[in-house]
Each structure stands twice: as structure tokens, then as C-alpha cells.
Amino acid sequence: MQWIALFKKELSENWHNKKLVWVPLVFILLTIMDPITYYYLPEILEHTGGVPEGTIFEIPEMRAEDVVMLSLEQLGMFGTLLVGFMTMGTIAGERKSGTMEMMLAKPIRTNHFITSKWAANALLLIGALTIGLAFSMYYISILFTTLNISTMIGVIGFYSIWLLFVLSISIFYNSFIRSPGAVLGCTIFTIMVLSTIKTVYGHKLTMLPNQMANHLGTFIEDKQVHTELIGTSAITLCAVIMLVIASIILFKRSEMV
């Protein structure tokens, strides 16, 4: 099947350009950095001379649930940038190098071309998120308290939807913009616009895609899936589908020009 062949090609490229190695490593770093730093903060300050001699530095005791939110905050800031960075040349880079012209000289269907790239990157992101949060869970259980595994599975599942949304935005801009740098800039700008809307109207628009982390905080605290989390997930998934469809249409039109 053509789609499977294209999907395998994307996986092979992710291996050759080392994305299968460095993307999970970055996710691991982002998810374990805050828990470890917070736990050893008094020792760090003591050895770096950050407090006067004789000062007893005590930090508030944190629960495992609170520390998980620290990891999600890191992913919210730097993980989004990472998604944009790793996908900015998914299509635009191939246009620039001329690889895409050679591929499209063959009878390749546009929807297969776009969705195979989306699926390969989605698999990489979900895998990297799972590995990163698994490491985070391991360190949190050692340094703080044991986490509920079912809760972490829920966090991975729901947060994956947000990452797929950011991926879909990047693929959308890739479909008609020819510069990888411009794709990255437009992706970041879109996320910033959503963040601004959330800041101003977040109390009314409680199911915006970037409300996911807030609702996950409630989920982690209550161990229950609330209506807001389900609604946000549904809206975000619908946005993902629409972005992928729009990407196919715009890519086809841009190549016909």
C-alpha cells in the first residue's frame, strides 16, 4: 500500500536524522529537570553560595501531583517550541532541497503524502512524551511519593492530544509555506495568539485547546475526568482533523500553482 510505504520512509528518515534519539532525550530532560531541581534546591543554593552562612533554607513540601504539574509546565513552554523546531522542515525543507519534486513526479496521492508525515511525527511525539513522563514518574516516586499509574496514563493520553494539535499547526503551515524558518515563526505566533486569547478570555472560553494543562491539573488532583477536560479534548481533536484536511487541500493547490 502506498501510504504504508510513505510512512515507513518517514520513520526511516527520523532514524537517519537522529530524531528518534534526540527528541525523546529532550523530553526526558524537560520532564525530570524541575522535580530533581526542586528536590535538591537547598543543596544547590548552599553549594553555590546563594544564601548567607548559617541560613536554614526550607522549601514547602510538595506532593507528587504538584511535581507532575511542574513537568507539564516545562513541556508547555519548551515542548511546544521543540515540536515546532522538529517539524518546521517536514515539507518546507523537502521543497527547499528539491526532494519533494522528485517524489511527486511519481503518482503519489496528496492525502497519503501529508498524512504519512503527520502520522510518523505523531508517533515520535507520543513515544517521546511517554518515555519522558515515565522517567519523570520514576524520579518523582523516588524523591517524593509514589504516583498513581492510571493517572499518569491519563496525563499521557490527554497531553498527547495537545502535542498533536501543535504538530497539526506546523504541518498546516508546511503545506503552503516554502521556508522552514517561516513555518516555525508562524507556528509559534499561532500558539502565542492562542495564549493571549486564553489570558483575556480564558474564564469564558474554558475549552480552548491550550486550556488542556489547566484541566489536567484538576484531573491529577481529583483523579476524575471532568466535563471541561472531555470537551477540550474533543474540540482539540476536531481542530486537529480540520487542520490536517486543510493541509491536504492547501498543499494540493500550492503544488498546482
N, C-alpha and C positions, 0 to 999 in steps of 0.2 A: 504494500500500500504506500502511496506517495507520502502521506502525512507521517507515517512511521519512519520512513527513510529520512525525511527532513528533520524529524525530532531527534533521531539518532545522530544526525550530523551536528545539530546544535549541542547535544550532550558531549560529543567528541570535541567540539571547539571549546566548550567550557573546561574540558580537561586539558587540552593543549595550551590554553592561555592561563591555566592555573586558577581559574575562578573556583573550581571545586575544592581548592586548597585554601586560598586566602580569604574568600568570603566567609566560610564557617569560622576561620580563625579570628576574623574581625568581630563576628557576632559573639564568639566566646569572650573576647576581650571586653566588649561593651557590656555584656551581661554580668560578668564577675567583678568588674572594676569597682563599682560602688559598694557591693557587700563587703569585699575584702578591705577597701579603703576605710569604710565606716567602722569596721570592727577594730582595725589597727590604728585608728586615728590618734588616740592618746600617745602611743609609742612613736608614731611618726612625728608628732609635734615635739615630743621630748627629745628625740634624736636630731631634729633639725633646728632646735633652739627656738621654737615658735612660742614658748611660754616662759615666763620668769622662773628662776630657780626656786624650787620648793613648792611651786603651784601644783595643786592636785586638780587634774583635769578629768571631769566626769561627763560622759555623754549619756543622754537619755537612752534607756533600754528600748530596743526595738524588737518587734515581733517579726517572725518570718514573712508574714503578709506585707508588712511595711517595706521590708527589704526587697521583696519582689517588685514592688512599685518603683523602687529606685532603679532597678534593672530596666523596667519598661520605659522609664523616663529617658534613660540613655538611648534606648532603641528609638524612642520618639524623636529625639534630636538628631543623633548621628546615624541611626539606622536608615532613616529616610534619605539622608544625603548619600549613604552607601548604595541604596537601591538606585538612585538617580545616576550615580557615578558608574556603577557596573553595567547599566543598561543604556547609557546615553549613545553608545555606538552600535547598538543591536542591529539597526537598519541603516542609520545615517553613516556609520563607519564603513559599511559594505558599499554604500553608494560612493563614498569618497575614494575608496580603494579600487573601485571598478569590479569588485567581486560579484555584486548583485546583478550587474548587466549580463555577466556570463551565465549566472544561474537562471535568470529569467528568459534567456534565449531558449531554454528548454520549456516544454509545456507544463509549467508549474502553476497550479491554481493559487490565486491570491489568498484565499482564506486558509489554505494549507500553509502557505509561506508565513503568514502573520501568526496564526495560532500555534504553529510548532515552535516558533521563537518565544511566544508568550508562555507556553507550557514548560519549555526547558528552563526558562528563568524562574518560573513559579516553583518548579520542583527544587531548584537550587535554593531559593529563598526560604521555602518551608523547611527544607532539610537543615539549612544553616540556623534558622530560628530554633528548631527542635534541639539541635546539638547545643546551641548557646544556652538556652534555658535549662537544659539538662545539667550542664556544668554549673550554672547558677544555683540550681536546686541542690546539687551536691555540696557546694561550699556553704550555702545557707544552712543546710541541715547539720553541718559540722560546726559552724561558727555561731549559729543562733538556735533555732529549733527546727524540728522536722516538718516538712511541708506535706500537705495533702496531695498525693499524686493525681487524683482525679481533678483537683482544682488546677494543677499545672497543665494537665492535658487540655482542660477548657481554655486556659490562657493561651496556650499554643494555637488551638483551633481558631479562637476569635481574633487573636492578634494577626494570624496569618491572613485573615480577610483584609485587614488594613494594609499589609505589605503588598497584597495582590492589587489593591486599589492604586497604590503608588506606582507599582510596576505597570499597570494599565495606562496610567497617565503618561509615563515615559514612552511606552510603545505607541500611544496615540500621537505624540509629537514626533516620534521617529518616522511615522508613516508619511509625513509630508515635509519635514524639515531636513535639510541636507547636511547641516553642521552638527556634529556631536556636542560641541560646546553650547550651541544654541538650544539643543534638546535639553541638556542639563539645566540651563538657565530657565527655560520655560517650565520645566518640571518643578524646580524649587520655587519659582514665582507663584505657580498654581497652589502649592502647599502653603505658601505664605499668605495668599489671599484667603484660603480656607481658614487659616489660623486667625486672621483678622476678623473674618465673619464670626468665627466661634467666640472671639473675645467680646465683640459688640453684641451679637445676637444669640450667644450660646444658651442663655437662660430660656429662650423661646424655641430655638432650633436644637432640641436635645438629641436629635437623631442624625446629625451631620456625621459623615464618615470619621472625621478627626475627633469625635466625641468618644471613640472606641476605648481609649485608655481610661477615661473617666469612669465609664460604665464597667470596665474590667476591675477597677479599684473596688467598686461596690460588690462585684461578683466575688472577688477574692475575700472581701470582708464577710459577706453574708453566706457564701457557699451556695448561692442560688442564682439562677439565670432570670434576671428581671426583664420586664417588657421593653425597657429602653435599650437593653443590650441586644435583644432579638430584633427590634425594629431597626437599630443602627446597622446590624449585620445584614439584614435583608436589603436595606437601602444601598449599602455599600456594595453588596454583590450585584444588585441591579445596575449600579453605576459601572462596575467592572465589565459586565456584559455589554452595556451600551458603548463603553469606550473601545472595547475590542471590535465590535461591529463597525463603529465609526472609523477605526484604524484601517480595517479592511477596505472600506469604501474610499477613504481618502488616499490610501496607498495606490489603489487601482487607478484613481483619477490622476494622481501625480505622475504615474508612470505612462499614462496615455498622452500627457502634455508634451 
